[in-house]
Amino acid sequence: MKVDGTVAVVTGGGGGIGGALAGRLAGAGARVVVADLDGERAREVAESIGPAALAVGCDVAAESDLRALLDRTRSTFGPVDVFCANAGVGVGVGLGDGDEEWATALDVNVLAHVRAARALVPEWLARGRGYFVSTASAAGLLTQIGSAPYSVTKHAAVAFAEWLSVTYGDRGIAVSCVCPMGVDTAMLNAGLDAGDGAERLGAQVVAHAGDVLSPEYVADRVLEAMAEERFLVLPHPEVLSFFRRKGSDYDRWLRGMRRLQAVVA
């Protein structure tokens, strides 16, 4: 896809990968709506971009908020061409403290993607074009040591992006799925700074496994993938090697993950 002249929505755009994506999309010629649960952070990102950006406070777990976000985008800039489902949460230690944590992870990390697609796919099919960018995680390919809710919902985010591509890829809808390891974001840093050993475990594993990249570097890799309409975006190239090892010998890979868990713990 040629980004210049498009209208893009970025959820979780108040910082981290989302903020960097919003800036890079605008720099490539898109008009961008920066959506975030924290409306003030969204406003700061939009103001740093300039008149090509609009800030909207939005809880992606609420379907009414999501539909209001899309309506505001259409009334301000026109039809949505690109939707970056970037908002995410890292709740849950181990099996999670209860159903509420699982519900939050499912709502934000998976069902927000489903609701956005449900709202946008019909108009994209009618127009013959659209682009869905899913920010998942290497955890969605390789599993996250530490948090079951995070790992399971990121697997589901990858699976939903795959389904979108399989179902609509020949009908004008492109899909990219972003699966980084460590990125210098508030989510990772909060995990590293956590006092509880169990809460820190997942973040420590991520930091141990490879370089911690800047959000801007990740955003650049996303735009490269969009230009090629390539599905899998791996800012950490080693993730592909890990993924291949996993597929070639699952039991060996599981043993290796247990050894990694023991080393980091």
C-alpha positions in Angstrom: 0.0 0.0 0.0 1.1 3.5 -0.7 0.6 5.4 2.6 0.6 8.9 1.1 -2.9 10.3 1.0 -4.5 7.6 3.3 -6.5 8.0 6.5 -5.1 6.0 9.4 -6.3 5.2 12.9 -3.8 4.1 15.6 -5.1 2.8 18.9 -2.8 2.9 21.9 -1.3 5.9 20.1 -0.4 7.9 23.2 3.2 6.5 23.3 5.4 3.6 22.6 4.9 1.7 19.3 1.6 3.4 18.7 3.0 6.9 19.1 5.9 6.0 16.8 3.5 4.5 14.2 1.3 7.6 14.2 4.4 9.8 13.6 5.8 7.6 10.9 2.4 7.3 9.1 2.0 11.1 9.2 5.5 11.5 7.9 4.7 9.3 5.0 1.7 11.5 4.0 -1.2 10.0 6.0 -3.7 11.8 8.0 -3.7 10.1 11.4 -6.1 9.7 14.3 -4.2 9.1 17.5 -6.5 7.1 19.8 -5.7 6.2 23.4 -7.4 5.5 26.7 -5.3 8.4 28.1 -6.7 11.3 26.0 -4.0 13.7 27.2 -1.2 11.5 26.0 -3.0 11.1 22.7 -3.3 14.9 22.4 0.5 15.3 23.1 1.3 12.9 20.3 -1.1 14.5 17.9 0.2 18.0 18.7 3.8 16.8 18.1 2.7 15.6 14.6 0.8 18.7 13.6 -2.4 19.4 11.6 -2.3 16.0 9.9 -3.2 14.4 13.3 -6.2 14.3 15.5 -6.4 13.0 19.1 -9.3 11.0 20.4 -9.7 9.5 23.8 -10.9 5.9 23.4 -11.4 2.8 25.4 -11.0 0.0 22.8 -12.7 -2.4 25.1 -15.9 -0.5 24.7 -17.6 -1.0 21.3 -19.4 2.3 21.7 -16.1 4.1 22.0 -14.7 2.3 19.0 -17.6 3.2 16.8 -17.4 6.8 18.0 -13.7 6.8 17.1 -14.4 5.6 13.6 -17.3 8.1 13.2 -15.0 11.0 14.3 -12.3 9.9 11.9 -14.8 9.8 9.0 -16.3 13.2 9.8 -12.8 14.8 10.2 -10.6 13.2 7.5 -12.8 10.8 5.5 -13.1 7.0 5.2 -10.6 4.9 7.1 -7.9 3.3 4.9 -5.6 1.9 7.6 -6.5 0.6 11.1 -3.6 -0.1 13.5 -4.9 -2.3 16.3 -2.0 -1.4 18.6 -3.6 -1.0 22.0 -2.6 -3.8 24.4 -2.4 -4.7 28.0 0.0 -6.9 29.9 -2.2 -8.0 32.8 -1.8 -11.2 34.7 0.9 -13.1 36.6 1.0 -16.8 36.1 -2.5 -18.1 35.6 -4.0 -14.7 36.6 -5.8 -13.7 39.8 -9.2 -14.3 38.4 -11.6 -14.1 35.4 -11.5 -10.3 35.5 -7.8 -10.2 34.4 -8.5 -12.7 31.6 -11.6 -10.7 30.5 -9.5 -7.5 30.3 -6.7 -9.2 28.3 -9.2 -10.8 25.9 -11.2 -7.5 25.5 -8.2 -5.3 24.7 -5.7 -7.7 23.1 -8.2 -9.7 21.0 -11.8 -8.6 20.9 -10.9 -4.9 20.2 -9.4 -6.2 17.0 -12.5 -8.2 16.2 -14.8 -5.3 16.8 -12.7 -3.0 14.6 -12.6 -5.5 11.8 -16.4 -6.0 12.1 -16.9 -2.3 11.7 -14.5 -1.7 8.9 -14.4 -4.8 6.7 -17.8 -4.3 5.0 -16.8 -0.8 3.8 -13.3 -2.0 2.8 -14.9 -4.7 0.7 -17.2 -2.2 -0.9 -14.3 0.1 -1.7 -12.0 -2.8 -2.7 -9.2 -1.7 -0.3 -8.2 -1.5 3.3 -5.3 -2.3 5.6 -5.4 -3.9 9.0 -2.2 -3.8 11.2 -2.3 -5.9 14.3 0.3 -5.3 17.0 0.7 -8.7 18.6 4.0 -9.9 20.0 6.7 -12.6 19.6 4.7 -14.1 22.5 2.0 -14.8 20.0 4.4 -17.1 18.1 6.7 -18.3 20.8 4.7 -18.0 24.2 5.4 -15.6 27.0 7.0 -17.0 30.1 5.3 -15.5 33.2 1.8 -14.5 32.1 -0.8 -16.9 30.8 -3.4 -14.1 29.9 -0.8 -12.2 27.9 0.6 -15.2 26.1 -2.8 -16.7 25.2 -4.3 -13.5 24.0 -1.3 -12.6 21.9 -1.6 -16.0 20.2 -5.2 -15.2 19.6 -4.3 -11.8 18.1 -1.9 -13.6 15.6 -4.6 -16.1 14.8 -7.2 -13.5 14.1 -4.9 -11.5 11.9 -4.1 -14.8 10.0 -7.8 -15.4 9.6 -8.4 -11.9 8.2 -5.7 -12.3 5.7 -6.8 -15.8 4.6 -10.5 -14.7 4.3 -10.1 -11.3 2.7 -6.6 -11.1 1.3 -7.8 -11.7 -2.3 -10.6 -9.1 -1.9 -8.4 -6.0 -1.4 -7.8 -6.2 2.3 -4.2 -6.4 3.4 -3.1 -7.5 6.8 0.2 -7.1 8.7 0.9 -8.7 12.1 3.7 -7.2 14.2 5.5 -9.6 16.5 8.5 -7.9 18.3 10.3 -9.1 21.4 11.6 -6.4 23.7 10.7 -2.8 22.8 11.5 0.3 25.0 7.9 1.0 26.1 6.1 1.7 29.3 4.8 -1.8 29.4 8.2 -3.5 29.3 9.8 -1.0 31.7 7.0 -1.4 34.2 7.6 -5.1 34.2 11.4 -4.7 34.7 10.8 -2.3 37.5 8.2 -4.4 39.3 9.1 -5.5 42.8 7.4 -8.9 42.6 9.6 -11.6 41.1 6.7 -13.3 39.3 5.6 -10.0 37.7 9.1 -9.3 36.6 9.7 -12.7 35.1 8.2 -12.1 31.6 9.9 -8.8 31.2 13.2 -10.2 32.3 12.9 -13.1 29.7 12.2 -10.6 27.0 15.2 -8.4 27.9 17.4 -11.5 28.1 16.3 -12.9 24.8 17.5 -10.1 22.5 18.0 -6.4 21.9 15.5 -3.9 23.3 14.5 -1.9 20.3 13.2 1.7 20.0 9.5 2.1 19.1 10.6 4.2 16.1 12.7 1.3 14.8 9.7 -1.0 15.1 7.4 1.6 13.3 9.9 1.8 10.4 9.7 -2.0 10.0 5.9 -1.8 10.0 5.9 0.8 7.2 8.3 -1.3 5.2 6.0 -4.2 5.5 3.0 -2.1 4.5 4.8 -1.0 1.4 5.2 -4.7 0.4 1.8 -5.7 1.9 3.8 -8.4 3.9 2.0 -10.2 6.7 4.6 -11.0 9.3 6.6 -8.1 10.7 9.6 -9.3 12.8 11.6 -6.3 14.1 13.8 -9.0 15.8 14.8 -11.3 13.0 15.9 -14.0 15.4 12.2 -14.6 16.2 11.9 -16.3 12.8 14.8 -18.7 13.8 13.1 -19.4 17.1 9.7 -20.0 15.4 11.3 -22.5 13.0 12.9 -24.4 15.8 9.6 -24.5 17.6 7.9 -26.0 14.6 10.6 -28.5 13.8 10.7 -30.1 17.2 8.1 -28.9 19.7 9.3 -31.0 22.6 12.9 -29.8 22.3 11.6 -26.2 22.1 9.5 -26.7 25.2 12.5 -28.1 27.1 14.5 -25.1 26.0 11.8 -22.7 27.2 11.8 -24.4 30.6 15.6 -24.0 30.8 15.3 -20.3 29.8 12.7 -19.8 32.5 15.0 -21.4 35.1 18.0 -19.3 34.1 16.1 -16.0 34.3 14.2 -16.8 37.5 
